[in-house]
């Protein structure tokens, strides 16, 4: 026998061992899948990630796409987005005789711009230098950025782009032997 109960507010008892709680007994499920649950501020409402095990080579002083990206559709127009990137890289030349750096940033597919648009080195995810020897050994990198959603629920792809700062050597980013991850956490405000 099915029945329907319509109420404005459900409150638990104000005292006792389960004060201010509404309990769902063992073996029962509170199914809200057809409706909307509104999370409180600070709650993570979704986590989406992209991975690659295929490296890309960057040898110029212009930003080019790596193989690491994630497609994301926000649930709230004003949520905070925390984007983290971690992975592995190595230089294509074992012993380097001059300095070099590689730079990475995260770009939004809707604009083609860095998500941190302050300009200068502040728009980068990391700025990593080489060493004189053992440059072909794997190195790990990680970075993060946070931003407030731009007021839309538009789907977008966040892609990590890389470049060399001087252009003396090439760098291989997001090496094949590890999980290389870009992750977006959406946090309710």
BELFENHU-V421724 format. One record per residue. SS is DSSP state (alpha for helix, beta for strand, coil for the rest). PHI is phi as a letter, one per 20 degrees, with the letter a starting at -180 (999 if undefined). PSI is psi in radians with two decimals (* if undefined). Layout:
# BELFENHU-V421724
ss:phi:psi
SS:PHI:PSI
SS:PHI:PSI
This chain:
# BELFENHU-V421724
ss:phi:psi
coil:999:2.17
coil:d:2.54
coil:b:2.85
coil:c:2.35
coil:d:2.20
coil:d:2.13
coil:b:2.78
coil:e:-0.79
coil:b:2.44
coil:d:2.25
coil:c:2.49
coil:e:3.02
coil:f:2.60
coil:e:-0.08
coil:b:3.00
coil:n:-3.08
coil:f:-0.44
coil:d:0.70
coil:g:2.37
coil:l:0.57
coil:c:2.56
coil:d:2.06
coil:e:2.44
coil:d:2.06
coil:f:2.71
coil:g:2.40
coil:n:-0.11
coil:d:2.70
coil:c:2.32
coil:e:1.84
coil:e:1.92
coil:d:0.38
coil:f:-0.44
coil:e:-0.15
coil:d:-2.79
coil:c:2.21
coil:e:2.28
coil:d:1.94
coil:f:2.76
coil:f:2.83
coil:g:2.41
coil:n:-0.14
coil:e:2.42
beta:f:2.11
beta:e:-0.33
beta:a:2.69
beta:c:2.16
beta:c:2.41
beta:c:2.67
beta:c:2.59
beta:c:2.74
beta:b:2.64
coil:c:0.31
coil:d:2.00
coil:f:2.78
beta:c:2.63
beta:d:2.32
beta:c:2.07
coil:c:-0.02
coil:d:3.05
coil:e:0.22
coil:d:2.48
coil:f:2.35
beta:c:2.70
beta:f:2.44
beta:e:-3.06
beta:e:0.20
beta:d:2.03
beta:b:2.81
beta:b:2.38
beta:e:2.33
beta:b:2.39
beta:c:2.00
coil:f:2.70
coil:e:-0.38
coil:c:2.52
coil:f:-0.41
coil:d:0.33
coil:f:2.81
beta:e:2.42
beta:d:2.18
beta:d:2.04
beta:d:2.15
beta:d:2.56
beta:c:2.36
beta:b:2.62
beta:r:-2.83
beta:c:2.55
beta:b:2.90
beta:b:2.74
beta:e:2.63
coil:e:-0.20
coil:d:2.22
coil:f:-1.05
coil:d:1.95
coil:e:2.41
coil:e:-0.19
coil:c:2.84
coil:f:2.73
coil:b:2.67
beta:c:2.67
beta:c:2.59
beta:c:2.49
beta:c:2.66
beta:b:2.88
beta:d:2.25
beta:d:2.64
beta:e:2.23
coil:f:-0.42
coil:f:-0.45
coil:c:-0.42
coil:m:0.09
coil:d:2.78
beta:f:2.54
coil:f:-0.30
coil:d:1.58
coil:e:0.49
coil:f:-0.40
coil:n:2.97
alpha:m:-2.68
alpha:f:-0.18
alpha:f:-0.24
alpha:e:0.07
coil:e:2.72
coil:e:-0.70
beta:b:2.84
beta:c:1.77
beta:d:2.26
beta:e:2.83
coil:e:3.08
coil:c:2.99
coil:f:-0.51
coil:c:2.89
coil:m:0.58
coil:f:-0.30
coil:e:0.05
coil:f:2.59
coil:f:2.47
beta:c:2.54
beta:e:2.62
beta:c:2.68
beta:b:2.69
beta:a:2.90
beta:b:2.77
beta:b:2.59
beta:c:2.57
beta:b:2.78
beta:e:2.38
coil:g:2.60
coil:e:0.28
coil:n:0.07
coil:c:2.88
coil:d:0.41
coil:f:2.43
beta:f:2.44
beta:b:2.76
beta:d:2.23
beta:e:2.14
beta:c:2.42
beta:e:2.19
beta:d:2.60
beta:c:2.77
beta:b:2.83
beta:e:2.53
coil:f:-0.70
coil:d:-0.62
coil:n:0.31
coil:f:-0.55
coil:c:3.02
coil:d:2.64
beta:c:2.46
beta:d:2.11
beta:d:2.40
coil:m:1.17
coil:g:2.71
coil:f:-0.28
coil:e:-0.02
coil:c:2.86
coil:f:2.16
beta:d:2.16
beta:c:2.39
beta:d:2.25
beta:c:2.36
beta:d:2.14
beta:d:2.19
beta:e:2.19
beta:d:2.16
coil:f:2.40
coil:d:*
